[in-house]
Amino acid sequence: MRPEKMNNWIERNIEYTLVDAESQFSIDFAGMKFSPAELDALQPKFERAAREMGRIEAGEIKNPDEKRKVTHFSDRKVYPQSELFASVEAFAEQVRSGKITGETGRKFEAVVVNGIGGSALGPQLMQFAINGPYWNEKTDAARNGYLKLYFLDNTDSAEFADLSEVMDPETTLHLVISKSGGTQETKNNMIAMEELYAARKLSFPKHAAAITMKGSELDRHARGSNWLAVFEMAESIGGRTSETSIVGHVPAALTGVKFGRFLEGACRMDEWTRTADPRKNPAMMLAAMWYIAGEGKGNRNMVIVPYSDRLILLSRYMQQLVMESLGKELDLDGRVVHQGLNVFGNKGGTDAHAFIQQLNDGRDDFFATFIEVLKDAEKLPITDSTDMGTYLHGFLEGLSAALRGKGRQIITIRVPQVSELELGMLIALYERAVAIYAEFININAFHQPGVQSYKLAAKGVLALREKVMAKLAELGGITGTAIEIAEKAGCPDDAVEVGALLDKAAVNCPAVSRKFCEKSNQWVYTVK
Ligand SMILES: O=P(O)(O)OC[C@H]1O[C@](O)(CO)[C@@H](O)[C@@H]1O
């Protein structure tokens, strides 16, 4: 690099790196392509976002479709002083100390979180980040009586079977998390688990607790069956922004994660991201970078690359937070806009041997966000002058320089370590940046109508299956292609869907089989 260019780069780094000195959290925007004039042009959007963030925090309705307030920013400040917080701590302590046990009196050793989307991703991220991937009796948390954490976050019999193999029902607590209390995947796992307990002649309610909205189907079910505990979830906190609420708290308290410290981190970031000057406000700047890079239309993908194995789940977490919030068909004025921002990622170092080839040489359709964790867990010498950590740092800086050399765009976040505080800061930063960006592009970040339509479509498929199966049972034995069977079942226009359900049935139901006909390139099904 020529000296004058180098000077520009250094100056740009100084000007566009924001630092919170006390926590040592920094975010560097110098590697993004933007000019002061482009930031100036965003002034009206900054003003609108600041005004609307004020309205959110003042408790006004900010989710117009669902007519709901949006309280995750404001609630977490007062949550530690609430009765709910105290009751979670008391419950977790009784479980940890063995005062609350399972039906047979044995101490709980594990907890299964059964939830999906926002009711699982935050607890998963937090567990992996703080307690790490390997739980055994030698870890501090285990020695102190905290519980090992498992997840059920789909409706996949393989996931359930894998868990059943390692789980001891007598010493396992089941925490069913569902804000709406009616999400089918979660309900399916709950029903399957209730069956498993009944088959072992154990009481499921004596091993179960729930987090849900008051009056939901799950709330009624759990209270009606006398579960160990039911914790209320606020209507005004959306699933994807619920990690700083009861949803994050209960799993954390049961597994020895310092949730109070996590909230401190989130509140610290909330303070910082209320800074009036947008150029000094990390969330305003982050949203501005996304906006300028993607021309306000999400034309660049957000690639999240933490250089830390403990943060491997961050990109999955961000995927829901960003894409479920910003991926919208209509704007607030009802215009079709098809907005969104793609998020993908994994972990740095390892990624160099996966998608970095394309980022370096291929399509220039992204901006990378690197997250460096400065403190090494251990000093592991490799040569006289290097160790494991210096290599990871070298790979990050090397990749950064290579990408910059190709004109690719980069944001770099640096944190001293991964503890509860930094995790709280990271999550709160992205939550606010998402809410601000939504104001920039005039959309509602707090609803998810697209997910509803997929759920309805799935219900339609299940209804079709019932109809076809009932008809086939009535016909009492039939052989034919999907087209022929759909015809006989009275739904000729649904032959593709009928074929798909017969494929599934042929592998799972003894009464259905199939043979492939090379000549017609179709399966021929026999239903007994
Ligand atoms: O907590 P619930 O109501 O079970 O919902 C789970 C997830 O499903 C969604 O509603 C749709 O994906 C998410 O917003 C939410 O986090």
The ligand as a Gaussian input file, in Angstrom:
#p B3LYP/6-31G(d) Opt

LIG

0 1
 O      -42.744000     -19.419000      20.809000
 P      -43.704000     -19.916000      19.794000
 O      -45.010000     -19.224000      19.850000
 O      -43.856000     -21.402000      19.903000
 O      -43.126000     -19.593000      18.371000
 C      -41.911000     -20.115000      17.912000
 C      -41.416000     -19.368000      16.722000
 O      -42.363000     -19.430000      15.674000
 C      -42.473000     -18.169000      15.026000
 O      -43.680000     -17.615000      15.402000
 C      -42.474000     -18.296000      13.558000
 O      -41.281000     -18.859000      13.108000
 C      -41.295000     -17.365000      15.565000
 O      -41.495000     -16.029000      15.449000
 C      -41.199000     -17.899000      16.945000
 O      -39.972000     -17.602000      17.536000

